[in-house]
């Protein structure tokens, strides 16, 4: 991230995932230094570890991924 200022990260979790919890992810991102943290987005969807098997979660994930791609592709170089 330090070498590529355009790099953005989307971290996704399932709300009921006991392996990679939303709270652990929020905490991990919270301790990243501020300039880098601002380029990380965390989303927590309905479902477990494979939240994309839920239709609504899959639609939300698709929307959020599209927003990430649009944001990165429209960022100034």
Secondary structure, DSSP 4 states (H G I P E B T S, - for coil): --S-TT--EEEEEETT-SSS-HHHHHHHHHTS-HHHHTTEEEEEESSSTTGGGSHHHHHHHHHHHHHHHHHHHTS--
